[in-house]
């Protein structure tokens, strides 16, 4: 069980670093938004898996699952609103410039 837990946490750290490297490499803000969303999805899934490996089906692991699912839902809405704002800003700049 300890090896599986370490693998889940290592996957979380790897997902975050991959997202950081992706965000640093990408130039367009909309592309960076995809890197942030990747971290939210991949990191959240790995943390949830680690919770179930540690506790099994318990109140704490179910609460972590609920928090991750809420983070995904709120993150999706926030990413949509941010992307829309970025597109409007770029479109408005093209009209005036």
Residue frames as qw, qx, qy, qz and C-alpha x, y, z in Angstrom:
[[0.000, 0.884, 0.467, 0.000, 0.00, 0.00, 0.00],
 [0.332, -0.760, 0.087, 0.552, 2.84, 2.40, 0.74],
 [0.373, -0.108, 0.591, 0.708, 4.29, 1.98, -2.75],
 [0.150, 0.612, 0.680, 0.375, 0.91, 2.65, -4.34],
 [0.180, -0.910, -0.282, 0.245, 0.44, 5.75, -2.20],
 [0.377, -0.556, 0.312, 0.671, 3.89, 7.02, -3.16],
 [0.322, 0.201, 0.684, 0.623, 3.06, 6.41, -6.82],
 [0.037, 0.814, 0.564, 0.133, -0.18, 8.42, -6.53],
 [0.258, -0.885, -0.053, 0.385, 1.60, 11.33, -4.87],
 [0.423, -0.306, 0.504, 0.689, 4.46, 11.16, -7.37],
 [0.264, 0.494, 0.685, 0.465, 1.88, 11.30, -10.17],
 [0.087, -0.922, -0.358, 0.121, 0.39, 14.41, -8.55],
 [0.342, -0.721, 0.226, 0.558, 3.76, 16.14, -8.39],
 [0.411, -0.006, 0.656, 0.633, 4.60, 15.09, -11.95],
 [0.189, 0.714, 0.622, 0.259, 1.27, 16.46, -13.22],
 [0.160, -0.935, -0.147, 0.282, 1.86, 19.79, -11.50],
 [0.380, -0.539, 0.423, 0.621, 5.39, 20.12, -12.89],
 [0.376, 0.277, 0.711, 0.525, 4.19, 19.15, -16.36],
 [0.071, 0.871, 0.481, 0.071, 1.54, 21.86, -16.12],
 [0.286, -0.839, 0.090, 0.453, 4.11, 24.40, -14.95],
 [0.410, -0.252, 0.592, 0.647, 6.46, 23.56, -17.81],
 [0.284, 0.532, 0.701, 0.380, 3.56, 23.68, -20.26],
 [0.037, -0.939, -0.323, 0.114, 2.38, 27.05, -18.99],
 [0.346, -0.708, 0.271, 0.553, 5.92, 28.44, -19.11],
 [0.408, -0.047, 0.683, 0.604, 6.43, 27.21, -22.68],
 [0.231, 0.650, 0.671, 0.271, 3.11, 28.35, -24.12],
 [0.195, 0.033, 0.029, 0.980, 2.80, 31.97, -25.25],
 [0.329, -0.399, -0.419, -0.746, -0.92, 32.38, -25.77],
 [0.323, -0.228, 0.553, -0.733, -3.03, 32.96, -22.62],
 [0.847, 0.025, -0.048, -0.528, -5.71, 30.58, -23.89],
 [0.767, 0.248, -0.585, 0.091, -3.12, 27.83, -24.25],
 [0.115, 0.315, -0.690, 0.641, -1.84, 28.52, -20.72],
 [0.634, -0.172, 0.233, -0.717, -5.39, 28.14, -19.51],
 [0.903, 0.096, -0.359, -0.214, -5.35, 24.57, -20.84],
 [0.500, 0.302, -0.687, 0.432, -2.17, 23.85, -18.85],
 [0.251, -0.257, 0.527, -0.770, -3.83, 25.08, -15.65],
 [0.820, -0.034, -0.014, -0.571, -6.89, 22.95, -16.35],
 [0.775, 0.228, -0.588, 0.048, -4.67, 19.92, -16.89],
 [0.178, 0.284, -0.710, 0.620, -3.12, 20.42, -13.45],
 [0.542, -0.155, 0.313, -0.764, -6.57, 20.67, -11.89],
 [0.896, 0.079, -0.190, -0.392, -7.81, 17.46, -13.51],
 [0.754, 0.261, -0.573, 0.187, -4.70, 15.27, -13.30],
 [0.117, 0.333, -0.643, 0.680, -3.61, 16.46, -9.86],
 [0.600, -0.199, 0.261, -0.729, -7.09, 16.16, -8.43],
 [0.914, 0.067, -0.300, -0.266, -7.55, 12.63, -9.74],
 [0.618, 0.274, -0.637, 0.370, -4.20, 11.51, -8.31],
 [0.130, -0.304, 0.555, -0.763, -4.91, 13.07, -4.90],
 [0.785, -0.115, 0.059, -0.606, -8.31, 11.37, -4.83],
 [0.868, 0.156, -0.472, -0.010, -6.68, 8.05, -5.69],
 [0.328, 0.330, -0.662, 0.588, -4.15, 8.60, -2.88],
 [0.455, -0.275, 0.368, -0.763, -6.99, 9.25, -0.43],
 [0.912, -0.023, -0.103, -0.396, -8.70, 5.98, -1.36],
 [0.721, 0.277, -0.584, 0.251, -5.40, 4.08, -1.16],
 [0.083, 0.347, -0.608, 0.709, -4.77, 5.49, 2.32],
 [0.401, -0.067, 0.520, -0.751, -8.24, 5.27, 3.87],
 [0.098, 0.282, 0.941, 0.161, -10.29, 3.06, 1.60],
 [0.203, -0.592, -0.504, -0.595, -13.95, 4.02, 1.46],
 [0.357, -0.423, -0.556, 0.620, -14.19, 6.44, 4.38],
 [0.018, 0.911, 0.360, -0.201, -15.67, 9.79, 5.23],
 [0.252, -0.715, 0.278, 0.590, -12.37, 11.55, 4.57],
 [0.321, -0.057, 0.722, 0.610, -11.84, 9.98, 1.15],
 [0.189, 0.670, 0.692, 0.193, -15.42, 10.79, 0.15],
 [0.090, -0.910, -0.149, 0.375, -14.96, 14.41, 1.28],
 [0.290, -0.485, 0.499, 0.657, -11.78, 14.66, -0.79],
 [0.300, 0.299, 0.790, 0.444, -13.67, 13.22, -3.77],
 [0.080, 0.854, 0.511, -0.057, -16.42, 15.80, -3.30],
 [0.196, -0.814, 0.115, 0.534, -13.87, 18.64, -3.05],
 [0.317, -0.222, 0.661, 0.642, -12.12, 17.49, -6.23],
 [0.233, 0.532, 0.756, 0.303, -15.40, 17.18, -8.12],
 [0.019, -0.923, -0.305, 0.235, -16.42, 20.67, -6.98],
 [0.294, -0.630, 0.357, 0.624, -12.99, 21.96, -7.99],
 [0.332, 0.109, 0.750, 0.562, -13.48, 20.45, -11.44],
 [0.138, 0.750, 0.633, 0.133, -16.92, 21.99, -11.84],
 [0.135, -0.927, -0.090, 0.339, -15.90, 25.41, -10.55],
 [0.401, -0.446, 0.497, 0.627, -12.61, 25.22, -12.47],
 [0.358, 0.359, 0.718, 0.477, -14.46, 24.49, -15.71],
 [0.054, 0.901, 0.431, 0.026, -16.77, 27.47, -15.18],
 [0.297, -0.832, 0.140, 0.448, -13.85, 29.71, -14.25],
 [0.448, -0.173, 0.613, 0.627, -11.81, 28.57, -17.26],
 [0.285, 0.615, 0.649, 0.344, -14.77, 29.26, -19.54],
 [0.073, -0.960, -0.237, 0.126, -15.28, 32.74, -18.09],
 [0.402, -0.658, 0.336, 0.541, -11.56, 33.51, -18.28],
 [0.451, 0.095, 0.677, 0.574, -11.32, 32.30, -21.87],
 [0.189, 0.791, 0.544, 0.206, -14.33, 34.37, -22.85],
 [0.204, -0.931, -0.027, 0.302, -12.83, 37.46, -21.20],
 [0.462, -0.410, 0.504, 0.604, -9.52, 36.89, -23.00],
 [0.383, 0.383, 0.681, 0.492, -11.27, 36.54, -26.36],
 [0.042, 0.921, 0.387, 0.026, -13.32, 39.69, -25.76],
 [0.340, -0.799, 0.175, 0.464, -10.20, 41.61, -24.76],
 [0.447, -0.165, 0.619, 0.624, -8.34, 40.46, -27.86],
 [0.278, 0.605, 0.657, 0.354, -11.34, 41.18, -30.10],
 [0.086, -0.953, -0.242, 0.160, -11.80, 44.65, -28.61],
 [0.401, -0.633, 0.341, 0.567, -8.11, 45.40, -29.09],
 [0.438, 0.147, 0.678, 0.572, -8.34, 44.40, -32.75],
 [0.171, 0.814, 0.530, 0.167, -11.24, 46.80, -33.33],
 [0.173, -0.960, -0.027, 0.219, -9.47, 49.82, -31.81],
 [0.404, -0.602, 0.493, 0.481, -5.99, 49.09, -33.08]]
